[in-house]
Each structure stands twice: as structure tokens, then as C-alpha cells.
Amino acid sequence: MNKMSRNDITVNDRSYPFPGRTAVVICLDGCEPAYIDAAIEAGVMPTMKRIREKGTMHLAHCVIPSFTNPNNMSIATGQPPAVHGICGNFLLDPDTGEEVMMNDPKFLRVPTIFKSFYDAGARIAIVTAKDKLRALLGHGLKFDEGRAICFSTEKSNTTTLEEHGVDNASEELDIPVPSVYSAELSEYVFNAGVKLMTSFMPDLMYLTTTDYVQHKAAPGTKDANAFYEMFDSYLTKLDSLGAAIIVTADHGMKAKHKSDGTPDVIYLQDLLDKSIGEGAARVILPITDPYVVHHGALGSFATAYLKPDVDKMAVIEKIKATEGIDLVLDREAAAARFDLPADRIGDIVIVSGENQVLGTSADRHDLTALDVPLRSHGGLSEQVIPFISNVAIPDLPEAPELHNYDAYYYVTRAAATAFAK
């Protein structure tokens, strides 16, 4: 599938030039475009304002479901989930029938751009906020040759040369490990990226954050603007160091609560148990991961497996008639529309509206940790995301033709040509 040379690297049927300077992609987790617009308007993102005026600032689409793992791996492979196989943070493993996290590299069906560049002699640096992505992003890299680093903020004080390319990254970079539920978890990623630019000098760098702030703070609020002001300070440094940079996101973020501030939840398992009988359907929520404090495992995309004797079309019509449901598709239609691997989704796919989320059963979701009105993602309403380059890119398409997984396609071209002025 891959053809590699120093001058041209083809991976997953897309061709990338070898960069002449560091090509950086930054995935701002949960970055609804309104966050950046509001922060620029508030005067706290001067570098982003300059990039908007002299670089390229477009809108793009993320993949659906608009969750972390499928979108990060789409960026990392340059292709949608139908190609790379990662269709959620969580799935019903078709081989075992067990509900499992989708963070094992065994689920990845194609090589990453990072592996292909590494095999061609490139230096690769990857820093992710949470450890759930680290094994997938670093799959296929060798860490004993001094050309690859891949670690998470969360586990940065336990890294090893053999597994991550650096011993105790936190100590090596002189950055303390923050709480996993904090804005500082993302700041560590940016800080590490700046330090690795000078100490490691990678050809390709990937920095991907956490959406802790975005789950809690709406665009234009004090906490949101403070986060984007912090990000802008590191963007300034990366830009000044000569990197070609594309900033995008894995998904947007929307308010998912009623007027009284309580979560607006459609509990699908309860609904199906009542309408077609207990045990006739099994609802899976692909948003599920170990970090549920800020979203309670509630997102706007779900899939359901039905027993063979269940009338699938009747179930689809029943769910469609439920207030707050945006879309219900059978497996084949969902796979075709959203470029999903059909063997890893249920018999039906359900997407809720802009301000609603989907749950399983009410008694299976602990919402006591939600200390602010719920904000979440997963559906079509969170599909529009920013696509920003510090280098002007002529003729760049807009959404829906432009996707976040086009990031390395364009940033490697910017890095290969930007200094030929």
C-alpha cells in the first residue's frame, strides 16, 4: 500500500512531499470555530489574527462520529474510518462480542503517515494529552534509533526510551505533569511541542490536546478565552521557529442541555427495552472512554445491535419519531454516508440533534460530576471545524470538500515550498 522515497511518500493512496522544514499539525480537541472567532474578537489571539489575515483560515469537516479517536486517526492516516478502521472511542468487538476501548493498534487497518515518513528516514514527534491515543498514533514507529518520540502528557513522567523514545519526558523537558482534568494538560502538549522543535528538530510533528475546557466553557467566556490566549502564545513560538503549521480539530462542541441546565438526554436502551422488549437490542455509545467526568459518556452518536428476529425498519421508524433525533440509518446507509467500516457498527446508527445527547439507560450514567451544564459532541452539528495554515495555501477548498484528514497533505506541501520564495 505504501511507496516511499526521500522525495515523495505515498501512504494510503495519497502522496506527500518530504518537508524542507518541520511540518506541524495541531489538533485542538473540541474546537468549535466560534472559540477562535470569539478569542480574536476579544483581542487575545494576535498571532491567530495575523494568520487569518496573511495565512489561510477555512472551515472543514471532521468525520462522523465526531469523536476523538476516529478523527485523530483520520488525521494520522489521511483517510476516513472506512479505510483505517477506527470508528469510535469504544465499540462492540465483532470478534469477541465484548464492549471494549478502541485504542488497541490491532483495530488499525492501515499504516499511519508517521510510520511511512519514519520508514523513509524522517524524524517524528507526537505528543498527545491523554494516553488513550498514544499507542495508535505511535504504531509502527521504532524508538531505538533516535528518530521517533511519542508520548502523552498524562503519562509523561513514566515514559521510557524503549517504548516512547524518551526517558521520563516530564523530567527531560522540565514540565511537571498536570491533572488529567485541566487546561494545563493541553498546555503541556504545546509547551512540549515548542521544546521539541529545538531539541529534537522533527520533520513531522503532531500535537493533539484534550477538550476539557471546551466541555465546560462556551465560546467567548472567560475560561475559553484564557485557553485560546494561552494557545496563541505557543502558536507564536512555533511560528517564529519556522514551522509550517496547520491547526484543525477533531470535532466541534455544542450545548446539550435544557433551559434549566439539566442534560437533554434520550436514553436509547430504555426506549428500546420498552418498545421492543428487554434484550432485543444492545446500544453502544462510541463516545465512552475512561475520562467521563466532563461528559458522563453522553454524546450525539450511537449504534445499536438488534436480535435477528427484530423488525429493523420498525425500530428505525420508532426512533425517528422520537423528539430530538436528527437521523437514523441502517448499517449499510450509515457506512456509505459517513465512510465507516460496516463490520464495526451496529444494525442501526442514531444521531441526535444539536442540543440533545444519547445515553443507554438512565441508571447507567453517573452525572453527579457534571458541575456545569453539559456540552458535548458526536453528531452532525459538531462536524464543522477550523482548518488554519500559517502559510497561505492558494485554491484550498472549503467544507464539505475539505476535511481535517487533509491536514498533512497540505502542511507537507507548505513545508516543502514555503521557503522557496
N, C-alpha and C positions, 0 to 999 in steps of 0.2 A: 504493500500500500504506500510505502514511503520511498522517495527517491531523494538522495541528499548529496549536495556538494557544497563547497565553501561559498559559491556564488549564488546558488539557488537551492532552496529547500522545499520539497513538495511533501506535504503531510495531509492525509485525509482528503486527497484530491484538490488541495489548494496550494498555491505556490507563494513562497515568502522569500524576499531577498535577505541576504545576510546583512545586518545593520552595520553602519560605519561608526555609530556611537550607541550608547545604551538606549534600548527601546523599552519603555516602561508603560505597563498598563496598570491603572489603579481602578479597582472595583470598589466603589463606595456602596456598601451594603444598605439597601433600603432607600437609596437616594431618589426620592420623588423630585422631578425637575424644579418644582416650586421652592425647594430648600435653597438651591443655588440662586434662583432669581431673587428670593427674599433677602438673602445674605448680601448679594451685590447691591440691592436697593438700600440696604441698611449701611452700606459703606464698609463692611468688614471683610470683603474679599477683593482687595485691589488687584492682586495678580490674576484672579479669575476674570475680573472685569477687563483687564488688558488683553487676556487671551480671547475673550469674547469679541473684542474689537479687532484684534490683529491675527488671531489664530482661526480656529474653526469651532463653532458651537452649534450642534444639531441635536435633534431628537431621534431616538432609535427605539426599537422594540427589544424587550427581553423575550426569552422563551417562556412558554406556558407548560407546566405550572410556574408561576412567578415566585419561585422559592430559591434558596441559596445554592444547594448542591447542583441541580440541573443547569443553572445559569453559570456558575463558576466553571463547571466542566465544559459547557459550551464555549466559553471564552478560551479555556485551556486547550480545546481541540479544534476550534474554528468551525464547529458543526453543531446542529441541533441534537436533542436527545435520541432521536431515531437512529442516529449514527453512533453516538458514544455510549448510549445505553443507560445513562443516569437520569432517571425521570422523577426524582423526588429526594427528600432527605430520608425517607422512610418508605418501605414497601413490604408487600406480601411476597416473600421469596417463592417463585413458582417451583423451584426445585425441592423445597422443604415444607412449604405451607406455613412457615413461621413469619411473624412480623419482625422485621429487622431494620437496623440503620443501614442506609445505602452509602456507607463510607469505606467499604472494603474494595480495594482495587480489582477484586475478582469480578465486580459488576461492570468494570470499564471495558468497552469492546474495541476501542481503537487507541493508538498511542497519542500522547499529548504533543502539542507544539514544542513544549520544553524538552521532552525526550528526543525529539527529532533534531532540534537545534543542538542539543548536547552531543548527540551521536555525530554531528557534523563538526564538532570541535568548539562549540560555543560555551561561554560561562553563563550559568543560570543562577539567579537568586529569586527565591519565592518566600514571602512572609505572609502568613495568614493569621487573623486574630484568634480564631478558635481551632482547636486541633482536629475537629471532625473532617476538615478538608485536606489536611496535610498529607496523608498517605495517598489520596487520589491525585493531588497536584504533583507530588514528587515521584509518582510511579514511573519506574524505568530509569531514573537517574542513578548515577554511581557517585558515591560520596567519598571514595578513597583516592580520587585523582586530583582533588583540589579545585574542581571546576563547577561544583554544584553545592548550593546551600538551600535547604528547605526546612522551615520550622514554623511553629505557631507561637504567638505571644503567650498564650495560655500555658504552654509547657516549655517556655524558653529557658528556664533555669535547670532543665533536666535533659537538654539536648546532648547528643554525642556525635563525635566526628564520624563514626561508622554509619549512623542512621540519619543524620541531619546535615552533615558537612561542617559542623562546628561544635566544639565542646562548650557547654554552658553558655549559650548565646547571650543570655541576660548579662552575665559577668563579662563576656568578651566585648559586648557593645556598650557596657556600663549603663544599662537601662533596667530599673527594677521591674519585677513582674506585677502588673496591676490586677485588680479584681476582674473576673470574667464579666461581671455586670457593671460596666463602667465605660465612660467615654475614653478613658485612658487606655483601654485595651486596643482601641483603634489608633490612638496617638502613638503607641509603641510601634505599630506597623509602619507609620510614616517616618518616625524617628529612625527606626532600623533601616528603612529604605535609603534615607539620606546618608547614614553612616556607611552602608554597604556600597553606595555609589563610589565613595573614595577609597575604602579599604579593600574592597573585593573587585570592583570595576567589572560588573557583569555585562554581557552582551544583551541578554534579556532579563528583565525584572518584572515580577508580578507581585502587587501589593493588594491584599483583599481584607476588608475590615468587617466589623460587626455592626448590626443595626440597632443596638441597644438604645441609642439616643433617638433614632427615628421612630421606634416603637412607643416612645414615651412623650416626645415633643413634636408638635406640629410645625410646619414651615413658618419662619418669621418670629417664632417665640424666642425668648432669651436663651434657653438651653440649646436650641437648634442653631441659632446664630453664633453662639460661642463655639460650638463644634466646628462649624464651617469656617469660622475665623481661624481656629487652630489649624484646620486642614490647609487653609490658604497659606499659612506661614511655612509649612513644609513643602507645599507645591512651589512656593517661591524659591526655596533652596534647591529642589530637584531641577527646576527650570534653569537656575543660574549655573548649575553644574553641567549643563549641556545636554541633558537627556531629551530625547523625543518622547513625548508623553501623550497618552490618551487616557482620559478619565471617563468611566462609564459606571454602570450599576448592574446589580443582579436583578433588581426589581424596584418598583416604587413602593409607596406606603399610603394607606388611607385610613381615616377614622372608621371604626367598626362598632359603633355604639349607638344606643338610643339617646333621646333628648335628655334623659335623666342620668346619663353617663354609664349605665349598665351595658355590658356587651350584648350586641344584637346577634344572637346565635340560633341557627337552625340545627337541631340535634337530629342528624340523619338516621342514626341507628335506632333511636327511639321512634322516629317516624316510620321507618320500615318495619320494625318489630310490630308496631301497632297495626299497620295496614296489610302486611303480607304474612305475619306470623314470626315469632321469635326463631332465630336460627336460619331463616330463609335467605338472609342477606348478611354480608360482612363488610362493614365500612372501614376503609383505610384512609388516614389523614397523612398525606405526604409531607406536611409541614413539621411533623413530630421529630424532635431531636432532644438531646439531653438538656437543652437550655430553654426551658419553657416558662421561666418566671415572668418574662415580659410579654408573652402572648398566650400562655395557657394551652398550647398546642391547637390553637384556633386559627384557621386560615380560610381562604376563599376557594379552595380547590379540594375535591375529594374524589375517591373512586370506590366503587362497591362491587363485590363479587356476589353473584346470585347462584342459588342452587339450580341444577338443570331443569327442574320442573316448574320454575318460576316464570311467569309471563313477563319477559323483559320489557316489551313495549308498554304493557300496562303500568309497570313500575316507573318507566320513563315519564309517562303521562301524569302519573300521580305526583312525582317530584316536580315536574314542570308547573303544576298547578299551585305549588306552594309559594306563598308570598316571599319575596327576597331571593328567589332563584333566578339566575341570569341565563343559564344554559345547561341542558342535559343532553349528552350524546352517548351512543353506544360505542363499544370499543373501537370498531373499525373507523367510524366517523371521527372520533377523538384523535386516534393515531394519525389519520390523514390531515386533519385540520391543524394539529399542534406539533406535527413531526415527532411523535412519541413512539417508543418501542411497544408494539401491540402486545407482546408477550409479558410485559411488566406492568400493565394496568388492568383494572378490573373489567367486568362486563359493561359497566356504565361509568361515565365521568360526569361529575356535577360541579358547576361553577356558580358561586353566589354573586350577588350584586355588589355594588361599590361599597356599601356601608354594612354589609352582613358578612358573617363568617359561618363556617360549617364545623360542627362537632360530631362526636359519636353519640354517646349517651350522657345526659346531664350529670350523672353520678360519677363519670369517669374523668371529668375535667376539674382540676383544682384551680379556682380562680381567686383564691384568697390573697395571692401575691400581687395581683393587679392593683397597684396603688394609684393609677391614673386611668382615665377612660381608654379602652382598648383601641389600639391602632395595629393593623396587620396587613397581610398581602396574600397573594396566591392566584388571584383571578385576573380577568382581562382589564379591570380598572387599574391594575398596578403594572401594566405592560409597557407603558411609555417611560423611557429612562433617558438620561442625558448621554451624549456622545461628544466629547470635547477634546480637541487636539491643540497643543501649544504651537503647532506648526500648521500653517494654512494648507488645507487639502482641497485643491480645486475639484469641482464636479463630484463632491461627496454626496451620495444620495441621502434622502430623508427617510424616516419611518413611513410605511412599514417595510420598505426595501432594506433599510439599514438595520442591522442587529448588533447587540453587544458582542456577539461572537465574531464580528468582523474586526474587532479591535486590533489584533496582531497583524492582520492583513494590511491595515492602513498604517499602523505605527512602525512596522518594519520598513515600509516604503518611505515614510517620513524620516526615519533614522538613516536610511541608505542615501537619501538625496538632499536632505536639508542643508548640509554643509557645502554642497556643490553650488554655491551662489556666486 
